[in-house]
Amino acid sequence: MKTFGQVLESVESLPLEEQESLVSILQRRVAEQRRAELVEAVREARREFKAGGCRVASAKAIVRGLLA
């Protein structure tokens, strides 16, 4: 396993065009991972809601609770 510094050095040895391609690929992959995390968080919230682990509240009530 390469260290972060080693990876950076390897990337710097690539031609600029390949570095740009790598950045683009990494951005897409990170976005996909974030989407997957969000989907899982929504699934978990729905499971909690169905199990009675949370209750419905208005935004006003939530803010009031936070400020109390």
Phi and psi in degrees as a GROMACS rama.xvg file:
@    title "Ramachandran Plot"
@    xaxis  label "Phi"
@    yaxis  label "Psi"
@TYPE xy
-83.3307  149.218  LYS-2
-77.7264  165.906  THR-3
-57.3336  -43.9816  PHE-4
-61.4732  -40.4938  GLY-5
-64.9448  -39.6327  GLN-6
-63.3268  -44.4003  VAL-7
-59.6592  -42.9934  LEU-8
-62.0599  -41.952  GLU-9
-62.4626  -42.5487  SER-10
-64.9626  -40.1295  VAL-11
-63.1499  -23.1616  GLU-12
-80.7305  -10.4678  SER-13
-77.4794  154.383  LEU-14
-62.808  152.84  PRO-15
-54.1727  -41.8279  LEU-16
-60.25  -41.2417  GLU-17
-70.7983  -34.5609  GLU-18
-62.2533  -42.7517  GLN-19
-64.0014  -40.6154  GLU-20
-62.6998  -42.0745  SER-21
-62.1764  -43.4028  LEU-22
-59.7551  -45.3533  VAL-23
-61.4229  -44.99  SER-24
-63.0801  -44.9498  ILE-25
-63.675  -40.0613  LEU-26
-61.197  -43.3633  GLN-27
-64.0738  -42.8592  ARG-28
-65.4996  -40.955  ARG-29
-63.6265  -42.9907  VAL-30
-60.9584  -41.304  ALA-31
-63.5144  -41.4219  GLU-32
-65.2202  -41.3776  GLN-33
-62.9246  -41.5366  ARG-34
-60.9555  -43.3469  ARG-35
-63.3447  -39.8415  ALA-36
-63.597  -41.5729  GLU-37
-65.1967  -43.1923  LEU-38
-59.2004  -43.627  VAL-39
-66.1825  -38.5296  GLU-40
-63.9119  -39.5493  ALA-41
-66.7842  -42.3586  VAL-42
-60.3748  -44.7848  ARG-43
-63.3816  -41.9102  GLU-44
-62.482  -40.7619  ALA-45
-65.0937  -39.5733  ARG-46
-62.9587  -44.3209  ARG-47
-61.4223  -42.7053  GLU-48
-63.0254  -46.0585  PHE-49
-63.5117  -32.2955  LYS-50
-82.1382  -0.534068  ALA-51
82.6291  16.8201  GLY-52
-79.9169  -5.53086  GLY-53
-147.087  163.932  CYS-54
-126.769  156.837  ARG-55
-75.816  135.766  VAL-56
-149.507  151.814  ALA-57
-77.8236  160.171  SER-58
-59.3244  -38.6174  ALA-59
-61.279  -43.1668  LYS-60
-66.373  -37.5749  ALA-61
-65.2291  -47.1474  ILE-62
-62.5678  -42.5045  VAL-63
-58.7129  -42.569  ARG-64
-65.1188  -37.6924  GLY-65
-68.0278  -35.5892  LEU-66
-83.5531  -12.6278  LEU-67
